Amino acid sequence: MVEKKTGIFGIQSNRRQILKGLAALPVMAGLPRLAQAAPATSAVNTTGLAVTDDTVTVGILHSITGTMAISETGSVEAEKLAIAQINASGGVLGRQIKVVQEDGASDWPTFAEKARKLLENDKCASVFGCWTSASRKAVLPVFEQYNGMLYYPTFYEGLEQSRNVIYTGQEATQQILAGLDWVSREKKAKTYYLLGSDYIWPRTANKIARKHIEGHLKDSKVIGGEYFPLGHTQFNSVINKIKLHKPDVIYAIIVGGSNVAFYKQLKAAGIDLSKQTLMTISVTEDEILGIGGENIAGAYACMKYFQSLDNPANKEFVAAFKKMWGENSVIGDVTQAAYLGPWLWKLTVEKAGSFDINKVIDASPGVEFKNAPEGYVRIHPNHHLWSRTLVGQARTDGQFNVIYQTPELMEPNPFPVGYQ
């Protein structure tokens, strides 16, 4: 959980921490530097956004309290790092970025209320935020009503496309289907037990997973499944069922703080994840910080990013992140995808030559971030990103060994035929 902060980001902040963070910025040599002389405000802001001659205001909307804080804190940190780096490199159209941060508090109606404030009252030129699909679904009508721009960082179930959203995480074909194909092929898996938190994303994701397992993976079937309220901490009953049924794969989409209890109870029950295959699409390095690496070691995760990725841009990103947020901080898949948001917005605004939402929307397809930590990134006309699928195996130190990646970027397809 992060504390509310002010200062350079418009929220309560420790001056020393910010200066420490800014010192990290010069190491990011590969980042795009497109700063240019500031054009007249009247030319780049024709719709009443919070843009002045020298500043532009954006919003950050995540849960920094409640059960989802364990997952969303990293997104806030990544977005602030990106914004600090952009400001240090000259800003956007010659303007420094100011931030208004709101707390969704792990409550979906609160997300909608705060989104309305950021767009209607604060006139934010863009908003970076949400984590769960429930929070995204809650704010989506608000962004469409007020014609705002949301950069959403979380892997999700797909089956959505909005002109007002850029989805910087992966959709179902890039994660759910690709991950199941891998575990079926590599582990010769035939039986699956599906688990999830009880809201839109896990239920829809597991519905897609079931269709794929039973309709596309030869001789495979789902032999059980259960859902749990957000914040749930008592998993002994379902763990006993897993021990009884002995599935080839435990497929787990449990989110937030519940993961801490689930993986600790799995280990206490004697389930050895180096022998029992477990695949998750919801646990990243951020959650493992709370779970403890010793409780999840051996499990597999299907993502598009792991902190351990060995490329120059990622090494620079990790170093800058740790310098700004502390040596013990970690970076997960959604954290990296959140970092992409401000950079993609900057690149798109400068391509459009305007902060106006309609012009930014029109300019979005084809925008490239060539030195993203995950590798090359490009926005598809359907507002999702081309990305690679990776499989990592959890280590006791809380990091992952990357053991598989698709050889090519996967084209996003949020509406796969037969899975709706």
C-alpha positions as CSV (number, residue, x, y, z in Angstrom):
1,M,0.0,0.0,0.0
2,V,1.4,3.4,-0.8
3,E,1.0,6.6,1.2
4,K,-0.8,9.6,-0.3
5,K,1.8,12.1,-1.4
6,T,2.0,15.7,-2.7
7,G,4.5,17.8,-4.5
8,I,5.8,17.4,-8.1
9,F,3.0,14.8,-8.8
10,G,0.2,16.8,-7.2
11,I,-0.2,14.4,-4.3
12,Q,1.6,14.0,-0.9
13,S,5.2,13.2,-1.5
14,N,8.4,13.1,0.3
15,R,10.7,15.7,-1.4
16,R,13.8,13.6,-0.8
17,Q,12.2,10.5,-2.4
18,I,11.2,12.5,-5.5
19,L,14.7,14.0,-5.9
20,K,16.1,10.5,-5.4
21,G,13.8,9.3,-8.2
22,L,14.6,12.1,-10.6
23,A,18.3,11.1,-10.2
24,A,17.4,7.8,-11.9
25,L,16.1,9.4,-15.0
26,P,19.3,9.9,-17.1
27,V,20.1,6.2,-17.2
28,M,17.1,5.6,-19.5
29,A,19.0,6.3,-22.6
30,G,16.8,4.4,-25.0
31,L,13.6,6.3,-24.2
32,P,12.0,8.4,-27.0
33,R,12.9,12.1,-26.7
34,L,10.5,14.0,-28.8
35,A,10.3,17.2,-26.8
36,Q,9.7,20.2,-29.0
37,A,9.0,23.9,-28.6
38,A,5.6,24.5,-27.1
39,P,2.9,25.3,-29.7
40,A,0.2,27.8,-28.8
41,T,-2.3,26.4,-26.3
42,S,-5.2,27.6,-28.5
43,A,-3.8,25.3,-31.3
44,V,-3.4,22.1,-29.1
45,N,-6.4,22.4,-26.8
46,T,-9.6,23.3,-28.4
47,T,-12.0,21.3,-26.1
48,G,-11.4,22.8,-22.7
49,L,-8.9,20.3,-21.2
50,A,-6.6,21.2,-18.3
51,V,-3.8,22.5,-20.6
52,T,-1.9,25.7,-20.0
53,D,1.0,27.3,-21.8
54,D,3.4,25.2,-19.7
55,T,1.5,22.3,-18.1
56,V,-1.0,19.5,-18.9
57,T,-3.0,17.7,-16.2
58,V,-3.5,13.9,-16.3
59,G,-5.1,11.5,-13.8
60,I,-4.0,8.4,-12.0
61,L,-6.8,6.2,-10.7
62,H,-5.9,3.0,-8.9
63,S,-6.6,1.3,-5.6
64,I,-4.1,2.3,-3.0
65,T,-6.3,1.0,-0.2
66,G,-8.3,-2.2,0.2
67,T,-7.6,-5.8,-1.0
68,M,-6.4,-4.7,-4.5
69,A,-3.7,-2.4,-3.2
70,I,-1.2,-5.3,-3.2
71,S,-1.6,-5.5,-7.0
72,E,-2.2,-1.9,-8.0
73,T,0.5,-0.1,-6.0
74,G,3.1,-1.0,-8.6
75,S,1.0,0.5,-11.4
76,V,0.9,3.8,-9.6
77,E,4.7,3.8,-9.1
78,A,5.3,2.9,-12.7
79,E,3.1,5.6,-14.1
80,K,4.8,8.2,-11.8
81,L,8.2,7.0,-13.0
82,A,7.2,7.4,-16.6
83,I,5.7,10.8,-16.0
84,A,8.9,12.0,-14.2
85,Q,11.0,10.7,-17.1
86,I,8.8,12.4,-19.6
87,N,9.0,15.7,-17.7
88,A,12.8,15.4,-17.4
89,S,13.0,14.9,-21.2
90,G,11.0,18.1,-21.9
91,G,7.4,17.1,-21.3
92,V,4.7,16.7,-23.9
93,L,4.4,19.4,-26.6
94,G,6.6,21.5,-24.5
95,R,4.5,21.2,-21.4
96,Q,5.2,19.6,-18.0
97,I,2.7,16.9,-16.8
98,K,0.8,17.5,-13.6
99,V,-0.9,14.6,-11.9
100,V,-4.2,14.4,-10.0
101,Q,-4.3,11.0,-8.2
102,E,-7.5,9.4,-6.9
103,D,-8.0,6.2,-4.9
104,G,-10.5,3.7,-6.3
105,A,-10.2,2.0,-2.9
106,S,-10.9,-1.5,-4.3
107,D,-14.6,-0.5,-4.8
108,W,-16.1,-0.3,-8.2
109,P,-18.7,2.5,-7.6
110,T,-15.9,4.6,-6.2
111,F,-13.9,4.1,-9.4
112,A,-16.8,5.4,-11.4
113,E,-17.2,8.4,-9.1
114,K,-13.5,9.3,-9.2
115,A,-13.3,8.9,-12.9
116,R,-16.2,11.4,-13.3
117,K,-14.3,13.8,-11.1
118,L,-11.1,13.5,-13.1
119,L,-12.9,14.1,-16.4
120,E,-15.6,16.6,-15.4
121,N,-14.0,18.6,-12.7
122,D,-10.2,18.2,-13.3
123,K,-10.5,18.1,-17.1
124,C,-7.7,15.6,-17.3
125,A,-6.2,15.2,-20.8
126,S,-5.8,11.4,-20.1
127,V,-6.2,9.0,-17.2
128,F,-4.0,6.0,-16.4
129,G,-5.7,3.5,-14.2
130,C,-7.9,0.6,-13.1
131,W,-6.8,-3.0,-12.5
132,T,-9.7,-5.3,-12.3
133,S,-12.2,-5.7,-15.1
134,A,-14.9,-4.7,-12.6
135,S,-13.3,-1.3,-12.1
136,R,-12.8,-0.9,-15.9
137,K,-16.4,-1.8,-16.6
138,A,-17.5,0.7,-13.9
139,V,-15.6,3.6,-15.4
140,L,-16.1,2.8,-19.1
141,P,-19.5,4.5,-19.4
142,V,-18.0,7.6,-17.8
143,F,-15.1,7.8,-20.2
144,E,-17.4,7.3,-23.2
145,Q,-19.9,9.9,-21.8
146,Y,-17.3,12.5,-21.2
147,N,-15.1,11.5,-24.1
148,G,-12.1,10.9,-21.9
149,M,-9.0,8.8,-22.6
150,L,-8.1,5.8,-20.4
151,Y,-4.9,3.8,-20.6
152,Y,-5.7,0.5,-19.0
153,P,-2.7,-1.7,-18.0
154,T,-4.1,-5.1,-16.9
155,F,-4.2,-8.4,-18.8
156,Y,-7.9,-9.1,-19.2
157,E,-10.6,-11.4,-20.7
158,G,-11.0,-9.4,-24.0
159,L,-14.5,-9.2,-25.5
160,E,-14.2,-5.4,-25.4
161,Q,-13.1,-2.6,-27.6
162,S,-13.7,1.1,-26.9
163,R,-12.5,4.1,-28.8
164,N,-11.8,5.8,-25.4
165,V,-9.5,3.1,-24.1
166,I,-6.0,1.9,-25.0
167,Y,-5.5,-1.6,-23.5
168,T,-1.7,-1.9,-22.7
169,G,-2.1,-5.4,-21.2
170,Q,-2.8,-8.6,-23.1
171,E,-6.3,-10.0,-24.0
172,A,-7.4,-13.6,-23.9
173,T,-5.7,-15.0,-27.1
174,Q,-2.4,-13.5,-26.0
175,Q,-2.5,-15.0,-22.5
176,I,-5.3,-17.5,-21.7
177,L,-5.3,-19.5,-24.9
178,A,-1.6,-19.3,-25.5
179,G,-0.8,-20.3,-21.9
180,L,-3.2,-23.3,-22.0
181,D,-1.7,-24.4,-25.4
182,W,1.8,-24.4,-23.7
183,V,0.8,-26.3,-20.6
184,S,-1.1,-28.9,-22.7
185,R,1.9,-29.4,-25.0
186,E,4.7,-29.3,-22.5
187,K,3.1,-31.0,-19.5
188,K,0.8,-33.4,-21.5
189,A,-2.0,-32.1,-19.3
190,K,-5.5,-33.6,-19.7
191,T,-7.4,-32.6,-16.5
192,Y,-7.8,-29.1,-15.1
193,Y,-9.2,-27.5,-12.0
194,L,-10.3,-23.9,-12.4
195,L,-10.1,-21.3,-9.6
196,G,-10.9,-17.6,-9.5
197,S,-12.0,-14.6,-7.6
198,D,-15.7,-13.9,-8.0
199,Y,-16.0,-11.1,-10.5
200,I,-16.0,-10.4,-14.2
201,W,-12.5,-11.2,-15.2
202,P,-11.9,-14.6,-13.5
203,R,-15.4,-15.9,-14.4
204,T,-15.1,-14.8,-18.1
205,A,-11.5,-15.9,-18.3
206,N,-12.3,-19.3,-17.0
207,K,-15.4,-19.6,-19.3
208,I,-13.0,-19.0,-22.2
209,A,-10.4,-21.4,-20.7
210,R,-13.1,-24.1,-20.3
211,K,-14.2,-23.7,-24.0
212,H,-10.5,-24.0,-25.1
213,I,-9.7,-27.0,-22.9
214,E,-12.8,-29.0,-23.8
215,G,-13.1,-27.8,-27.4
216,H,-9.6,-27.4,-28.6
217,L,-7.2,-29.5,-26.4
218,K,-7.4,-33.1,-27.3
219,D,-8.9,-35.5,-24.7
220,S,-8.9,-32.7,-22.1
221,K,-11.5,-31.7,-19.6
222,V,-12.3,-29.5,-16.6
223,I,-12.9,-31.6,-13.5
224,G,-13.8,-28.8,-11.0
225,G,-13.9,-25.1,-10.4
226,E,-14.7,-22.6,-7.7
227,Y,-14.9,-18.8,-7.1
228,F,-14.2,-16.8,-4.0
229,P,-15.1,-13.3,-2.9
230,L,-12.4,-10.6,-3.1
231,G,-10.5,-10.7,0.1
232,H,-11.3,-14.3,0.8
233,T,-8.7,-16.1,3.0
234,Q,-10.1,-19.6,3.8
235,F,-9.1,-22.0,1.0
236,N,-8.7,-25.3,2.9
237,S,-11.9,-26.8,1.6
238,V,-11.0,-26.3,-2.1
239,I,-7.4,-27.4,-1.4
240,N,-8.8,-30.7,0.0
241,K,-10.9,-31.2,-3.2
242,I,-7.8,-30.6,-5.3
243,K,-5.9,-33.2,-3.3
244,L,-8.8,-35.6,-3.8
245,H,-9.2,-35.0,-7.6
246,K,-5.5,-34.7,-8.4
247,P,-5.9,-32.5,-11.5
248,D,-3.0,-32.4,-14.0
249,V,-3.2,-28.6,-13.8
250,I,-4.5,-26.1,-11.2
251,Y,-5.5,-23.1,-13.2
252,A,-5.7,-20.2,-10.8
253,I,-7.1,-16.7,-11.3
254,I,-7.2,-15.5,-7.7
255,V,-6.5,-11.8,-7.3
256,G,-5.3,-9.3,-4.7
257,G,-4.6,-10.1,-1.1
258,S,-6.4,-13.5,-1.3
259,N,-3.3,-14.8,-3.1
260,V,-1.3,-14.6,0.1
261,A,-3.6,-16.9,2.0
262,F,-4.1,-19.3,-1.0
263,Y,-0.5,-20.1,-1.7
264,K,0.5,-20.3,2.0
265,Q,-2.3,-22.7,2.6
266,L,-1.4,-24.8,-0.5
267,K,2.1,-25.2,0.9
268,A,0.9,-26.0,4.4
269,A,-1.4,-28.7,2.9
270,G,1.6,-30.4,1.4
271,I,1.0,-29.5,-2.2
272,D,4.5,-29.2,-3.8
273,L,4.3,-26.9,-6.8
274,S,7.5,-28.4,-8.2
275,K,5.5,-31.6,-8.7
276,Q,1.9,-30.4,-9.0
277,T,1.5,-28.2,-12.1
278,L,-0.1,-24.8,-11.3
279,M,-0.6,-22.1,-13.9
280,T,-1.6,-18.6,-12.9
281,I,-2.5,-15.6,-15.0
282,S,-3.0,-13.3,-12.1
283,V,0.1,-13.6,-9.9
284,T,3.1,-11.4,-10.8
285,E,6.2,-10.3,-8.9
286,D,4.1,-7.7,-7.1
287,E,1.8,-10.3,-5.5
288,I,4.7,-12.6,-4.7
289,L,6.2,-9.8,-2.5
290,G,3.3,-10.5,-0.2
291,I,2.9,-14.2,-0.8
292,G,6.6,-15.0,-0.2
293,G,8.7,-16.7,-2.9
294,E,9.0,-19.9,-0.8
295,N,5.2,-20.4,-0.9
296,I,4.8,-20.2,-4.7
297,A,8.2,-21.5,-6.1
298,G,7.6,-23.9,-8.9
299,A,4.3,-22.4,-10.1
300,Y,4.0,-21.2,-13.7
301,A,2.7,-17.8,-14.8
302,C,1.7,-16.8,-18.3
303,M,2.4,-13.1,-18.9
304,K,4.1,-10.8,-21.5
305,Y,6.6,-9.4,-19.1
306,F,8.8,-10.6,-16.2
307,Q,11.3,-8.4,-14.3
308,S,14.0,-10.9,-15.1
309,L,13.8,-10.3,-18.9
310,D,17.3,-9.9,-20.2
311,N,17.4,-6.9,-22.6
312,P,19.0,-3.5,-22.3
313,A,15.8,-1.5,-22.1
314,N,14.5,-3.6,-19.3
315,K,17.7,-3.5,-17.3
316,E,17.6,0.3,-17.5
317,F,13.9,0.3,-16.5
318,V,14.4,-1.9,-13.5
319,A,17.4,0.1,-12.3
320,A,15.4,3.4,-12.6
321,F,12.4,1.9,-10.9
322,K,14.4,0.6,-8.0
323,K,16.3,3.9,-7.7
324,M,13.0,5.8,-7.5
325,W,11.0,3.4,-5.3
326,G,13.6,1.5,-3.3
327,E,15.9,-1.4,-3.9
328,N,13.4,-3.9,-2.5
329,S,10.7,-2.9,-4.9
330,V,9.6,-5.4,-7.6
331,I,8.1,-5.1,-11.1
332,G,5.3,-7.3,-12.4
333,D,3.5,-7.6,-15.7
334,V,0.9,-5.0,-15.0
335,T,3.4,-2.6,-13.5
336,Q,5.4,-2.7,-16.8
337,A,2.2,-2.3,-18.8
338,A,1.2,0.7,-16.7
339,Y,4.6,2.2,-17.4
340,L,3.8,2.1,-21.1
341,G,0.7,4.2,-20.7
342,P,2.2,7.7,-20.2
343,W,4.8,7.0,-22.9
344,L,2.3,5.9,-25.5
345,W,0.1,8.8,-24.6
346,K,3.0,11.2,-25.1
347,L,4.0,9.7,-28.4
348,T,0.4,9.8,-29.6
349,V,-0.2,13.4,-28.6
350,E,3.0,14.5,-30.4
351,K,2.0,12.5,-33.4
352,A,-1.4,14.2,-33.4
353,G,0.0,17.6,-32.5
354,S,-2.8,18.1,-30.1
355,F,-4.2,17.1,-26.7
356,D,-7.7,17.0,-28.1
357,I,-9.2,13.5,-27.3
358,N,-10.6,12.9,-30.8
359,K,-7.3,13.7,-32.4
360,V,-5.4,11.5,-30.0
361,I,-7.8,8.6,-30.7
362,D,-7.4,9.1,-34.4
363,A,-3.6,9.1,-34.1
364,S,-3.3,6.1,-31.8
365,P,-3.2,3.2,-34.4
366,G,0.4,2.4,-35.4
367,V,2.1,4.4,-32.6
368,E,5.3,2.6,-31.6
369,F,7.3,2.5,-28.4
370,K,10.5,0.8,-29.7
371,N,12.4,0.6,-26.5
372,A,9.7,-0.6,-24.1
373,P,11.0,-2.8,-21.3
374,E,9.1,-5.8,-22.7
375,G,10.4,-5.1,-26.2
376,Y,8.9,-3.4,-29.2
377,V,5.3,-2.2,-28.7
378,R,2.8,-1.0,-31.3
379,I,-0.9,0.0,-30.9
380,H,-3.2,-2.0,-33.1
381,P,-6.3,-0.3,-34.7
382,N,-8.4,-2.2,-32.1
383,H,-6.6,-0.3,-29.4
384,H,-4.7,-3.3,-28.0
385,L,-1.0,-3.9,-28.2
386,W,1.0,-6.4,-30.2
387,S,3.0,-8.5,-27.7
388,R,4.8,-11.8,-27.1
389,T,3.5,-14.4,-24.7
390,L,5.9,-15.6,-22.1
391,V,5.8,-18.4,-19.5
392,G,7.8,-18.1,-16.4
393,Q,8.4,-20.4,-13.4
394,A,8.5,-18.9,-10.0
395,R,11.6,-19.0,-7.9
396,T,12.1,-18.8,-4.2
397,D,13.5,-15.3,-4.5
398,G,10.2,-14.0,-5.9
399,Q,11.4,-13.7,-9.5
400,F,10.7,-15.9,-12.5
401,N,12.8,-17.9,-14.8
402,V,11.5,-17.2,-18.3
403,I,11.2,-20.7,-19.9
404,Y,9.2,-19.9,-23.0
405,Q,8.2,-17.1,-25.3
406,T,6.4,-17.0,-28.6
407,P,8.9,-16.3,-31.4
408,E,6.8,-13.5,-32.9
409,L,4.6,-10.7,-31.6
410,M,1.0,-11.9,-31.3
411,E,-1.6,-9.8,-33.0
412,P,-4.3,-8.8,-30.5
413,N,-7.7,-10.3,-31.1
414,P,-10.2,-9.3,-28.4
415,F,-13.1,-11.1,-30.1
416,P,-11.9,-14.6,-30.9
417,V,-14.5,-16.6,-32.9
418,G,-16.2,-19.2,-30.8
419,Y,-15.2,-17.9,-27.4
420,Q,-17.9,-15.2,-26.8
